[in-house]
């Protein structure tokens, strides 16, 4: 049964799970900032933040086509996800360009962010760290949690969903019985 591997191409601005994560990561802080700027009547600042968000949206559409492609592997070690090679190359190029631009403009914070963005393109959770798994049958989505902050969203092809679901249950049951 193991390993199981597949690729999922996700629409960044249409998938509700990704939109929820974007809302948490970008929407909440920028929303609070915009409300604050409007309250203190800093119209230029509010306009600048809004323009930055719109340009970011356009940038993601132009560079990535509004899509995120991810590879998954479930094997004897656990569950791993990573950006596919094409996405990695684009992200690394953007990160390096950000780093170089920031160096020349003497912005250490932005240069550090650009450099860090080139490193984080894969995540894994070993079997023994898995605390909870949530299944969304209607969306062929499985959320594997090691902690509230450490989770992997498995966007499964509908034709593989049941196989992946049963494999996860079997391996976790075997590991649970093996450790008791």
C-alpha positions as CSV (number, residue, x, y, z in Angstrom):
1,X,0.0,0.0,0.0
2,X,2.8,2.4,0.8
3,X,4.1,4.7,-0.6
4,X,1.3,6.7,-2.0
5,X,2.2,9.8,-3.9
6,X,0.2,12.4,-5.9
7,X,0.1,16.0,-7.1
8,X,-2.7,18.5,-6.5
9,X,-3.0,21.8,-8.3
10,X,-5.0,24.2,-6.2
11,X,-6.6,27.5,-7.2
12,X,-5.3,30.0,-4.6
13,X,-8.2,32.3,-4.8
14,X,-11.0,29.8,-5.3
15,X,-10.4,27.0,-2.8
16,X,-12.2,27.8,0.5
17,X,-9.5,26.1,2.7
18,X,-6.8,28.2,1.1
19,X,-8.9,31.4,1.2
20,X,-9.5,30.8,5.0
21,X,-5.8,30.4,5.6
22,X,-5.1,33.6,3.5
23,X,-7.8,35.4,5.5
24,X,-6.1,34.4,8.8
25,X,-2.5,35.1,7.6
26,X,-3.2,38.3,5.5
27,X,-6.8,39.4,6.0
28,X,-6.8,39.8,9.8
29,X,-3.6,41.8,10.2
30,X,-4.1,43.9,7.1
31,X,-7.8,44.3,8.0
32,X,-6.9,45.6,11.5
33,X,-4.3,47.9,10.0
34,X,-6.8,49.3,7.5
35,X,-9.4,49.9,10.2
36,X,-6.8,51.6,12.3
37,X,-5.6,53.8,9.4
38,X,-9.2,54.8,8.6
39,X,-10.0,55.6,12.3
40,X,-7.0,57.9,12.5
41,X,-7.9,59.3,9.0
42,X,-4.6,58.3,7.5
43,X,-6.1,58.0,4.0
44,X,-2.8,57.9,2.2
45,X,-1.7,55.0,4.4
46,X,-5.0,53.1,3.9
47,X,-4.7,53.7,0.1
48,X,-1.1,52.4,0.1
49,X,-2.0,49.3,2.0
50,X,-5.0,48.6,-0.3
51,X,-2.8,49.2,-3.4
52,X,-0.2,46.8,-2.0
53,X,-2.8,44.1,-1.4
54,X,-4.2,44.5,-5.0
55,X,-0.7,44.4,-6.5
56,X,0.1,41.3,-4.5
57,X,-3.1,39.6,-5.8
58,X,-2.1,40.6,-9.4
59,X,1.5,39.4,-8.8
60,X,0.3,36.0,-7.7
61,X,-1.9,35.7,-10.7
62,X,0.8,36.8,-13.1
63,X,3.7,34.7,-11.7
64,X,1.8,31.6,-10.4
65,X,-1.3,31.7,-12.6
66,X,-3.4,31.9,-9.4
67,X,-2.5,28.2,-8.8
68,X,-0.4,26.3,-6.3
69,X,0.9,22.9,-7.2
70,X,1.9,20.5,-4.4
71,X,3.3,17.0,-4.3
72,X,2.4,14.6,-1.5
73,X,4.0,11.4,-0.3
74,X,2.7,9.0,2.3
75,X,5.3,6.4,3.2
76,X,6.6,4.4,6.2
77,X,8.0,7.6,7.8
78,X,4.9,9.7,7.7
79,X,3.3,12.3,5.5
80,X,5.2,14.8,3.4
81,X,4.2,17.7,1.2
82,X,6.3,19.9,-1.0
83,X,5.8,22.4,-3.7
84,X,6.3,21.0,-7.1
85,X,9.5,21.8,-9.0
86,X,8.0,24.5,-11.2
87,X,6.5,26.3,-8.2
88,X,9.8,25.9,-6.3
89,X,11.8,27.5,-9.1
90,X,9.4,30.5,-9.4
91,X,9.3,31.0,-5.6
92,X,13.1,30.8,-5.4
93,X,13.5,33.3,-8.2
94,X,11.0,35.7,-6.5
95,X,12.8,35.2,-3.1
96,X,16.2,35.9,-4.6
97,X,15.0,38.9,-6.5
98,X,13.4,40.2,-3.3
99,X,16.6,39.6,-1.4
100,X,18.8,41.4,-4.0
101,X,16.4,44.3,-4.4
102,X,16.3,44.8,-0.6
103,X,20.1,44.6,-0.3
104,X,20.5,47.4,-2.9
105,X,17.8,49.5,-1.2
106,X,19.4,48.8,2.2
107,X,16.4,47.1,3.7
108,X,17.6,44.2,6.0
109,X,14.2,43.1,7.0
110,X,12.9,42.7,3.5
111,X,16.2,41.0,2.4
112,X,15.8,38.5,5.3
113,X,12.2,37.8,4.3
114,X,13.2,37.3,0.7
115,X,16.0,34.9,1.7
116,X,13.8,33.0,4.1
117,X,11.1,32.5,1.5
118,X,13.5,30.4,-0.6
119,X,13.8,27.8,2.2
120,X,10.3,26.7,3.2
121,X,8.9,24.6,0.4
122,X,8.2,21.3,2.2
123,X,6.7,20.0,5.4
124,X,6.4,16.6,7.0
125,X,4.7,15.0,9.9
126,X,6.1,11.6,11.1
127,X,3.5,9.0,12.1
128,X,4.3,9.2,15.8
129,X,3.6,13.0,15.9
130,X,0.1,12.8,14.5
131,X,-2.5,13.8,17.1
132,X,-5.6,14.1,15.0
133,X,-7.0,13.6,11.5
134,X,-10.1,15.2,10.2
135,X,-11.8,13.9,7.0
136,X,-13.9,16.0,4.7
137,X,-15.5,13.4,2.4
138,X,-17.4,15.9,0.2
139,X,-14.2,17.8,-0.7
140,X,-11.7,14.9,-0.7
141,X,-9.7,16.8,1.9
142,X,-7.9,15.3,4.9
143,X,-6.3,17.5,7.6
144,X,-3.5,15.8,9.5
145,X,-2.6,17.6,12.8
146,X,0.6,17.2,14.9
147,X,-0.5,20.3,16.9
148,X,-2.9,23.2,16.4
149,X,-0.1,25.0,14.5
150,X,1.5,22.1,12.7
151,X,-0.8,20.5,10.2
152,X,-0.9,19.4,6.6
153,X,-3.9,19.7,4.3
154,X,-4.1,16.7,2.0
155,X,-6.0,17.8,-1.1
156,X,-6.7,14.3,-2.5
157,X,-7.8,13.4,-6.0
158,X,-11.4,12.0,-5.7
159,X,-10.3,8.7,-7.2
160,X,-7.6,8.3,-4.5
161,X,-9.4,9.7,-1.5
162,X,-10.8,6.4,-0.1
163,X,-7.4,4.7,-0.6
164,X,-5.6,7.5,1.2
165,X,-8.1,7.6,4.0
166,X,-8.0,3.8,4.6
167,X,-4.2,3.8,4.5
168,X,-4.0,6.6,7.1
169,X,-6.4,4.7,9.4
170,X,-4.6,1.4,8.9
171,X,-1.1,2.8,9.6
172,X,-2.3,4.8,12.6
173,X,-4.2,1.8,14.1
174,X,-1.1,-0.4,13.6
175,X,1.2,2.2,15.2
176,X,-1.3,2.7,18.1
177,X,-1.5,-1.1,18.8
178,X,2.3,-1.5,18.3
179,X,3.0,1.2,21.1
180,X,0.6,-0.3,23.7
